[in-house]
Amino acid sequence: GGSARATAPLQLRGGPVHTGSAIEFLQLEAMQRAAGYGPSAAPYGGHGYGAATASKAIYREPPLPEFLGLEKEGRQRLNGLAVFQAWLMPCLIFSGMLSLMSFSTWRDHRVQGAFLQGCALLIGLAFAGKAFVAHQRRGQGDDQRVSDQPTWFLFLAVTCLLAWLAGLILGSSNYAARMSPYYDLSGMGIAYNVSPGDLPGTRHLDASRVVFKEGSRVAEELSLGFKDGTTYCVAPIVAGNGTDGTKLASFDYWAVGINCCNPLPPATFWCGRSDLTNPAAHGAVRWMGDSARGFFQLAIQQAEAEYGYQAVNPILYTWTKDPVADVEDMRSAGMDFLMGLTVKFALLQAIFVIGVIFFLSPTGMQSLGQWKAVAKASGYLADDADGPALRASDESATPEGAPRMVGGRPGAVRGWG
């Protein structure tokens, strides 16, 4: 009887017929149980081992994640609309928040902007609430379709909330670094054909972009820097290339920069967006940073004492070749930053969706279970991964004379008796 039982065909319910020996069958059954599928009753079906008892084992198939739109109707099929929605919703939230914080909408319309922020946040919170409710219903033993949905809602909740937060942070960064300077400068005027001798300089306070007369230059020989950890560099803008251009009653137009000069004579100055030796460069963009303005004033006062000239109404500029194009470049940089991040987030979200589809599909779950079984058998995964209760249950339910599992690892059989 025992030999016949060991060689008879064995079958797990829902699985293929196994024609090998009993010990191979028991190893296969243990590996399936460690992977999360296969017989869910006590080891060996709860009745011992052999053809008659093993065929009665309750077989639990890998769960089908219907939240992905994988429906069990003869064969699995993917719900493309569900997958598209899982990709699209976080992308819309991210791009919306990024655009809201990058442009002047948030600065000029705070109430409407805050309303849009709240609406986007509520979408993520709504998905989190639905995930919680579905989880509660699963705990109460409702139907399988409901029990498989919490992971879908949880995925949407997490990605939507992360998209909302990332859009706010990156959008604020884009506005502060690129769009805010553009709005400040583009909202002011443009002054053409300005002579550095046109005094006082305050007559051009409303101009953010100044095109000086040809021949105007930065007087590098009259430059100086104030060093306070950081070097704040200043040099007067003068007319002509001769010494007559430096004999002014007051120097009101100044080229400035940070860490781009020798702070003490002999003077060297290389600040600006254009080479000082370029004769085609005779333009300037207004310096709008307030944090460094006081240090530049100290540098100008130090230069006045060093060279003996006056700066009654100093106005700070960044020397450049084309001030109008430089300001437009700020806007282009902000738009490129926004579009680049939007595309990158869309690709990242697509990777997340594809990863969820794979790892929670039957193929992915089976691959994960096989990896865990191999890792346990190789000793790379702790024996406690299945919990002491499962291990105690396996050992206590093993009938006398049947092979026992060592440390709960599938496939580790000590032999008979």
C-alpha positions as CSV (number, residue, x, y, z in Angstrom):
1,G,0.0,0.0,0.0
2,G,2.8,2.5,1.0
3,S,4.7,1.9,-2.3
4,A,1.6,2.3,-4.4
5,R,0.8,5.5,-2.6
6,A,4.3,6.9,-3.2
7,T,4.2,6.2,-7.0
8,A,0.6,7.0,-7.8
9,P,-0.2,10.3,-9.7
10,L,-0.7,13.2,-7.3
11,Q,-2.7,16.3,-8.0
12,L,-3.2,19.6,-6.2
13,R,-6.7,20.9,-6.7
14,G,-6.7,23.4,-9.5
15,G,-3.1,22.4,-10.5
16,P,-1.6,19.9,-12.9
17,V,-1.2,16.1,-12.2
18,H,2.1,15.3,-10.6
19,T,3.6,12.0,-11.6
20,G,6.8,12.0,-9.6
21,S,7.5,10.5,-6.2
22,A,5.7,11.5,-3.0
23,I,8.7,13.4,-1.7
24,E,8.9,15.5,-4.9
25,F,5.2,16.2,-4.5
26,L,5.7,17.3,-0.9
27,Q,8.6,19.6,-1.9
28,L,6.5,21.2,-4.6
29,E,3.6,21.7,-2.2
30,A,5.9,23.3,0.4
31,M,7.4,25.7,-2.2
32,Q,3.9,26.7,-3.4
33,R,2.8,27.4,0.2
34,A,5.9,29.5,0.9
35,A,5.3,31.5,-2.3
36,G,1.8,32.4,-1.1
37,Y,-0.3,30.1,-3.2
38,G,-1.1,26.4,-3.4
39,P,-2.8,24.4,-0.6
40,S,-3.9,26.7,2.1
41,A,-4.9,24.0,4.6
42,A,-2.6,22.3,7.0
43,P,0.5,20.6,5.5
44,Y,-0.3,17.7,3.3
45,G,-3.9,18.7,3.1
46,G,-4.4,18.2,6.8
47,H,-4.9,14.4,6.4
48,G,-1.5,13.0,5.9
49,Y,0.2,12.4,2.6
50,G,-0.4,10.3,-0.5
51,A,-2.6,10.3,-3.5
52,A,-6.0,10.1,-1.8
53,T,-5.4,12.8,0.8
54,A,-3.3,15.2,-1.3
55,S,-6.0,15.3,-4.0
56,K,-8.4,16.7,-1.4
57,A,-6.2,19.6,-0.5
58,I,-7.8,23.0,-0.8
59,Y,-6.0,24.9,-3.5
60,R,-5.8,28.7,-3.4
61,E,-4.9,30.3,-6.7
62,P,-2.9,33.5,-6.8
63,P,-5.2,36.4,-6.2
64,L,-6.3,38.3,-9.4
65,P,-5.8,42.0,-8.9
66,E,-9.0,43.3,-10.4
67,F,-8.1,46.9,-9.5
68,L,-5.7,46.8,-12.4
69,G,-8.6,45.9,-14.7
70,L,-7.5,42.3,-15.1
71,E,-10.8,40.5,-15.3
72,K,-11.1,36.7,-15.1
73,E,-13.3,35.8,-18.0
74,G,-11.7,32.7,-19.4
75,R,-8.4,34.5,-19.7
76,Q,-7.0,37.7,-18.3
77,R,-7.4,40.9,-20.1
78,L,-6.1,44.4,-19.2
79,N,-8.5,47.3,-18.8
80,G,-6.6,50.0,-20.7
81,L,-8.9,52.8,-19.5
82,A,-8.1,52.0,-15.8
83,V,-4.4,52.0,-16.5
84,F,-4.6,55.3,-18.4
85,Q,-6.5,56.9,-15.6
86,A,-3.9,55.8,-13.1
87,W,-1.2,57.4,-15.2
88,L,-3.2,60.6,-16.2
89,M,-4.6,61.8,-12.9
90,P,-1.3,62.3,-11.0
91,C,0.2,63.9,-14.1
92,L,-2.6,66.4,-14.3
93,I,-2.2,67.3,-10.7
94,F,1.6,67.7,-11.0
95,S,1.5,69.8,-14.1
96,G,-1.4,71.9,-12.7
97,M,0.4,72.7,-9.5
98,L,3.7,73.3,-11.2
99,S,2.1,75.8,-13.6
100,L,0.1,77.5,-10.9
101,M,3.2,78.1,-8.8
102,S,5.5,78.9,-11.7
103,F,3.6,81.8,-13.2
104,S,2.1,85.1,-11.9
105,T,-1.3,83.5,-11.2
106,W,-0.3,82.7,-7.6
107,R,1.2,86.1,-7.0
108,D,-1.7,88.1,-8.6
109,H,-4.7,85.9,-7.6
110,R,-3.9,84.3,-4.2
111,V,-7.6,83.4,-3.4
112,Q,-8.2,81.6,-6.7
113,G,-4.8,79.9,-6.5
114,A,-5.5,78.7,-3.0
115,F,-8.8,77.3,-4.2
116,L,-7.2,75.4,-7.0
117,Q,-4.6,74.0,-4.6
118,G,-7.3,72.8,-2.3
119,C,-9.2,71.1,-5.1
120,A,-6.1,69.2,-6.2
121,L,-5.4,68.2,-2.6
122,L,-9.0,66.9,-2.1
123,I,-8.6,64.6,-5.1
124,G,-5.7,62.8,-3.4
125,L,-7.5,62.7,0.0
126,A,-10.6,61.4,-1.7
127,F,-8.7,58.4,-3.1
128,A,-7.2,57.9,0.3
129,G,-10.7,57.8,1.9
130,K,-11.9,55.3,-0.7
131,A,-8.9,53.1,0.0
132,F,-9.6,53.2,3.7
133,V,-13.3,52.3,3.1
134,A,-12.5,49.5,0.7
135,H,-10.0,48.2,3.3
136,Q,-12.6,48.1,5.9
137,R,-15.0,46.3,3.7
138,R,-12.3,43.7,2.9
139,G,-11.8,43.1,6.6
140,Q,-15.5,42.4,6.9
141,G,-15.3,39.7,4.2
142,D,-17.2,41.4,1.4
143,D,-17.1,40.2,-2.2
144,Q,-13.8,39.6,-3.9
145,R,-14.1,42.5,-6.4
146,V,-14.3,45.0,-3.5
147,S,-11.5,43.3,-1.6
148,D,-9.1,43.7,-4.5
149,Q,-9.7,47.4,-5.0
150,P,-7.9,49.1,-2.0
151,T,-4.5,48.7,-3.5
152,W,-5.7,50.6,-6.6
153,F,-7.1,53.5,-4.5
154,L,-4.0,53.5,-2.3
155,F,-1.8,53.8,-5.3
156,L,-3.8,56.7,-6.7
157,A,-3.9,58.4,-3.3
158,V,-0.1,58.2,-2.8
159,T,0.9,59.3,-6.3
160,C,-1.7,62.1,-6.4
161,L,-0.5,63.5,-3.0
162,L,3.1,63.2,-4.0
163,A,2.4,64.9,-7.3
164,W,0.6,67.7,-5.5
165,L,3.5,68.3,-3.1
166,A,6.2,68.0,-5.8
167,G,4.3,70.5,-8.0
168,L,4.1,73.1,-5.3
169,I,7.7,72.8,-4.3
170,L,9.2,72.7,-7.8
171,G,6.9,75.4,-9.1
172,S,7.8,77.7,-6.2
173,S,11.5,77.1,-7.0
174,N,11.0,77.8,-10.7
175,Y,9.1,81.1,-9.9
176,A,11.8,82.3,-7.5
177,A,14.7,81.5,-9.7
178,R,13.4,82.3,-13.2
179,M,9.9,83.7,-13.6
180,S,9.9,86.2,-10.8
181,P,13.0,88.1,-12.1
182,Y,11.5,88.0,-15.6
183,Y,8.2,89.5,-14.4
184,D,10.0,92.2,-12.4
185,L,12.3,93.2,-15.3
186,S,9.8,92.9,-18.1
187,G,7.3,95.1,-16.2
188,M,9.8,98.0,-16.4
189,G,10.9,100.0,-19.4
190,I,13.8,100.0,-21.9
191,A,16.2,102.9,-22.3
192,Y,18.1,103.2,-25.6
193,N,21.1,105.3,-26.5
194,V,22.0,106.3,-22.9
195,S,25.2,108.1,-22.2
196,P,27.0,107.3,-18.9
197,G,27.4,111.0,-18.5
198,D,23.6,111.6,-18.4
199,L,23.1,112.7,-14.9
200,P,21.5,112.1,-12.6
201,G,21.1,108.4,-13.2
202,T,17.8,108.4,-11.4
203,R,16.2,109.6,-14.6
204,H,16.4,106.0,-15.7
205,L,15.1,104.3,-12.6
206,D,12.0,103.0,-14.4
207,A,14.2,101.2,-17.0
208,S,15.3,97.6,-16.3
209,R,17.2,97.3,-19.6
210,V,19.6,100.0,-20.8
211,V,21.4,100.2,-24.1
212,F,24.3,102.6,-23.7
213,K,25.8,104.5,-26.6
214,E,28.4,102.8,-28.7
215,G,31.8,103.0,-27.1
216,S,30.6,102.9,-23.6
217,R,32.5,100.4,-21.5
218,V,33.2,99.1,-17.9
219,A,36.1,100.9,-16.3
220,E,38.0,97.9,-15.1
221,E,40.8,100.0,-13.8
222,L,38.4,101.7,-11.4
223,S,36.8,98.6,-10.1
224,L,37.0,97.3,-6.5
225,G,35.4,94.6,-4.4
226,F,34.1,94.3,-0.8
227,K,34.9,91.0,0.7
228,D,32.8,89.5,3.4
229,G,33.3,85.8,2.8
230,T,31.7,86.5,-0.6
231,T,33.4,89.2,-2.8
232,Y,30.9,91.9,-4.0
233,C,32.4,93.5,-7.1
234,V,31.7,96.9,-8.5
235,A,33.0,99.0,-11.5
236,P,31.7,102.2,-13.0
237,I,30.3,102.4,-16.6
238,V,32.0,105.2,-18.5
239,A,31.8,106.7,-21.9
240,G,34.5,106.3,-24.5
241,N,37.8,104.4,-24.5
242,G,40.0,107.4,-23.5
243,T,40.7,108.9,-20.1
244,D,38.1,111.6,-20.7
245,G,35.4,109.1,-20.1
246,T,36.5,108.6,-16.6
247,K,36.3,112.3,-15.7
248,L,32.7,112.6,-14.5
249,A,31.2,114.6,-11.7
250,S,29.5,111.4,-10.5
251,F,29.5,107.8,-11.5
252,D,25.8,106.7,-11.4
253,Y,25.9,103.6,-13.6
254,W,27.6,100.6,-12.1
255,A,28.3,97.1,-13.4
256,V,28.2,94.7,-10.5
257,G,28.7,91.0,-9.8
258,I,29.6,88.4,-7.2
259,N,33.0,86.7,-6.9
260,C,34.2,88.0,-10.3
261,C,37.0,90.5,-9.4
262,N,40.1,91.1,-7.5
263,P,38.9,92.8,-4.4
264,L,42.0,95.1,-4.1
265,P,44.2,96.9,-6.6
266,P,45.6,96.1,-9.0
267,A,42.0,95.9,-10.3
268,T,40.7,93.1,-12.4
269,F,37.0,92.7,-13.2
270,W,35.2,90.1,-15.3
271,C,31.6,90.2,-14.1
272,G,28.7,90.2,-16.5
273,R,27.3,88.1,-19.3
274,S,29.6,89.4,-22.0
275,D,33.4,89.8,-22.3
276,L,34.4,93.3,-21.3
277,T,36.7,93.6,-24.4
278,N,33.8,92.9,-26.8
279,P,33.1,96.3,-28.5
280,A,29.6,95.1,-29.4
281,A,28.6,94.8,-25.8
282,H,27.3,98.0,-24.4
283,G,24.1,97.0,-22.7
284,A,23.0,96.3,-19.1
285,V,20.2,94.6,-17.2
286,R,19.1,96.1,-13.8
287,W,20.3,94.2,-10.8
288,M,17.1,93.2,-8.8
289,G,18.5,91.2,-5.9
290,D,17.9,93.0,-2.6
291,S,20.1,90.8,-0.4
292,A,23.4,91.9,-1.9
293,R,22.5,95.5,-2.5
294,G,23.8,96.7,0.8
295,F,27.2,95.0,0.2
296,F,27.4,96.6,-3.2
297,Q,26.9,100.0,-1.6
298,L,29.7,99.3,0.8
299,A,32.0,98.3,-2.2
300,I,31.1,101.6,-4.0
301,Q,31.9,103.6,-0.9
302,Q,35.2,101.8,-0.6
303,A,36.0,102.6,-4.3
304,E,35.1,106.2,-3.7
305,A,37.7,106.4,-1.0
306,E,40.3,104.5,-3.0
307,Y,40.0,106.4,-6.3
308,G,38.7,109.7,-5.2
309,Y,35.6,109.9,-7.3
310,Q,31.9,110.3,-6.4
311,A,28.8,108.1,-6.9
312,V,25.8,110.3,-5.9
313,N,22.9,108.1,-7.2
314,P,24.4,104.7,-8.0
315,I,22.3,102.3,-10.0
316,L,23.4,98.7,-10.2
317,Y,23.4,96.7,-13.5
318,T,24.7,93.4,-15.0
319,W,26.8,94.1,-18.1
320,T,25.7,92.3,-21.2
321,K,25.5,92.5,-25.0
322,D,21.8,92.3,-25.5
323,P,19.7,93.2,-22.4
324,V,16.4,92.6,-24.1
325,A,17.3,89.1,-25.2
326,D,18.7,88.3,-21.8
327,V,15.4,89.1,-20.1
328,E,13.4,87.0,-22.6
329,D,15.9,84.1,-21.9
330,M,14.7,84.1,-18.3
331,R,11.2,83.4,-19.5
332,S,12.4,80.7,-21.9
333,A,14.4,79.1,-19.1
334,G,11.3,79.0,-16.9
335,M,9.2,77.4,-19.6
336,D,11.9,74.9,-20.4
337,F,12.1,73.9,-16.7
338,L,8.3,73.5,-16.5
339,M,8.0,71.4,-19.7
340,G,11.0,69.3,-18.8
341,L,9.7,68.4,-15.4
342,T,6.3,67.7,-16.8
343,V,7.7,65.2,-19.3
344,K,10.0,63.6,-16.7
345,F,7.1,63.2,-14.2
346,A,4.9,61.6,-16.9
347,L,7.6,59.1,-17.7
348,L,8.2,58.3,-14.0
349,Q,4.5,57.8,-13.4
350,A,4.3,55.5,-16.4
351,I,7.1,53.4,-14.9
352,F,5.2,53.2,-11.6
353,V,2.0,52.1,-13.3
354,I,3.8,49.4,-15.3
355,G,5.6,48.3,-12.2
356,V,2.4,47.9,-10.3
357,I,0.8,46.0,-13.2
358,F,3.7,43.6,-13.3
359,F,4.2,43.0,-9.6
360,L,0.5,42.6,-8.7
361,S,-0.4,40.5,-11.7
362,P,-0.5,36.7,-11.4
363,T,2.8,36.5,-13.3
364,G,4.5,39.1,-11.0
365,M,3.1,37.5,-7.8
366,Q,4.3,34.1,-8.9
367,S,7.7,35.5,-9.7
368,L,7.9,37.2,-6.3
369,G,6.8,34.0,-4.6
370,Q,9.4,32.0,-6.4
371,W,12.1,34.5,-5.5
372,K,11.1,34.4,-1.9
373,A,11.2,30.6,-1.9
374,V,14.7,30.6,-3.5
375,A,15.9,33.3,-1.2
376,K,14.7,31.3,1.9
377,A,16.2,28.1,0.6
378,S,19.5,29.9,0.0
379,G,19.5,31.5,3.4
380,Y,19.3,35.1,2.1
381,L,15.8,35.6,3.6
382,A,15.2,35.2,7.3
383,D,13.4,32.1,8.3
384,D,11.0,34.2,10.3
385,A,9.6,35.8,7.1
386,D,6.5,33.5,7.3
387,G,6.1,34.0,11.1
388,P,6.5,31.6,14.0
389,A,2.9,30.7,13.9
390,L,3.0,29.3,10.4
391,R,6.2,27.5,11.1
392,A,4.8,25.9,14.3
393,S,1.6,25.0,12.4
394,D,3.6,23.3,9.7
395,E,5.6,21.3,12.1
396,S,2.8,20.4,14.4
397,A,0.6,19.3,11.5
398,T,3.2,17.1,9.9
399,P,2.1,13.5,10.2
400,E,4.4,10.9,11.7
401,G,6.7,9.4,9.2
402,A,6.3,12.4,6.7
403,P,9.3,14.5,5.7
404,R,9.6,17.7,7.9
405,M,10.6,21.1,6.7
406,V,13.8,22.5,8.2
407,G,13.4,26.1,9.6
408,G,10.3,26.6,7.5
409,R,12.3,26.7,4.3
410,P,10.6,25.0,1.3
411,G,12.5,22.2,-0.2
412,A,14.7,21.5,2.8
413,V,13.7,17.9,3.6
414,R,15.4,15.7,6.1
415,G,14.2,12.5,4.7
416,W,11.8,9.8,6.0
417,G,11.1,8.9,9.6
